[in-house]
C-alpha cells in the first residue's frame, strides 16, 4: 500500500492528469472561438470553413465552462493533493543541500591538509 501511495503522491501523475483535464477543457474554448470567428467572416470566405453559424453565446458558454472546470479541478484535486503531499512527504528544510554540504566539507578538508582547491 505504501508503494501505491508513493506512486500517487511522489510522481507527477496528478500534475499530468490535471494538465490534461485543463487542456481538453481549453480545447473547447479554442474550438468555439475559431468557429465564432469563422461566422464573422464574409459569406464567400465563411462558406469554405463552416456551413453552420456559430454565435458568441457558444463561445461564452465554453469560457464559463472552462472557468467552472478550472475551479472544480483546483478545489477538488489540486488543493487536497497539495495538502496530502505536504503531510506525507514534507519538503526538506531550506539551506544547503546535503550533497553540496558534503562537497564543501571535502573542499575544506583538502584546503586544511595543504592541498590545492
SULBEL-V876322 format. One record per residue. N is the residue number from 1. SS is DSSP state (H for helix, E for strand, L for the rest). PHI is phi in whole degrees, 0 to 359 (999 if undefined). Layout:
n=N ss=SS phi=PHI
n=N ss=SS phi=PHI
This chain:
n=1 ss=L phi=999
n=2 ss=H phi=291
n=3 ss=H phi=297
n=4 ss=H phi=294
n=5 ss=H phi=298
n=6 ss=H phi=296
n=7 ss=H phi=298
n=8 ss=H phi=287
n=9 ss=H phi=270
n=10 ss=H phi=274
n=11 ss=L phi=283
n=12 ss=L phi=264
n=13 ss=H phi=299
n=14 ss=H phi=293
n=15 ss=H phi=297
n=16 ss=H phi=293
n=17 ss=H phi=296
n=18 ss=H phi=295
n=19 ss=H phi=298
n=20 ss=H phi=294
n=21 ss=H phi=299
n=22 ss=H phi=291
n=23 ss=H phi=294
n=24 ss=H phi=293
n=25 ss=H phi=292
n=26 ss=H phi=288
n=27 ss=H phi=299
n=28 ss=H phi=294
n=29 ss=H phi=296
n=30 ss=H phi=295
n=31 ss=H phi=298
n=32 ss=H phi=290
n=33 ss=H phi=293
n=34 ss=H phi=292
n=35 ss=H phi=293
n=36 ss=H phi=293
n=37 ss=H phi=295
n=38 ss=H phi=297
n=39 ss=H phi=291
n=40 ss=H phi=277
n=41 ss=L phi=291
n=42 ss=L phi=301
n=43 ss=H phi=305
n=44 ss=H phi=293
n=45 ss=H phi=283
n=46 ss=H phi=292
n=47 ss=H phi=293
n=48 ss=H phi=287
n=49 ss=H phi=261
n=50 ss=L phi=207
n=51 ss=L phi=260
n=52 ss=L phi=260
n=53 ss=L phi=272
n=54 ss=L phi=256
n=55 ss=L phi=254
n=56 ss=H phi=295
n=57 ss=H phi=298
n=58 ss=H phi=294
n=59 ss=H phi=294
n=60 ss=H phi=297
n=61 ss=H phi=298
n=62 ss=H phi=294
n=63 ss=H phi=294
n=64 ss=H phi=295
n=65 ss=H phi=297
n=66 ss=H phi=296
n=67 ss=H phi=295
n=68 ss=H phi=295
n=69 ss=H phi=298
n=70 ss=H phi=298
n=71 ss=H phi=295
n=72 ss=H phi=297
n=73 ss=H phi=297
n=74 ss=H phi=294
n=75 ss=H phi=282
n=76 ss=H phi=254
n=77 ss=H phi=238
n=78 ss=H phi=292
n=79 ss=H phi=297
n=80 ss=H phi=298
n=81 ss=H phi=297
n=82 ss=H phi=296
n=83 ss=H phi=295
n=84 ss=H phi=293
n=85 ss=H phi=295
n=86 ss=H phi=292
n=87 ss=H phi=287
n=88 ss=H phi=273
n=89 ss=L phi=228
n=90 ss=L phi=296
n=91 ss=L phi=287
n=92 ss=L phi=290
n=93 ss=L phi=295
n=94 ss=L phi=290
n=95 ss=L phi=142
n=96 ss=L phi=284
n=97 ss=L phi=299
n=98 ss=H phi=299
n=99 ss=H phi=291
n=100 ss=H phi=291
n=101 ss=H phi=298
n=102 ss=H phi=296
n=103 ss=H phi=296
n=104 ss=H phi=295
n=105 ss=H phi=295
n=106 ss=H phi=297
n=107 ss=H phi=300
n=108 ss=H phi=295
n=109 ss=H phi=295
n=110 ss=H phi=294
n=111 ss=H phi=294
n=112 ss=H phi=292
n=113 ss=H phi=286
n=114 ss=L phi=99
n=115 ss=L phi=281
n=116 ss=L phi=273
n=117 ss=L phi=257
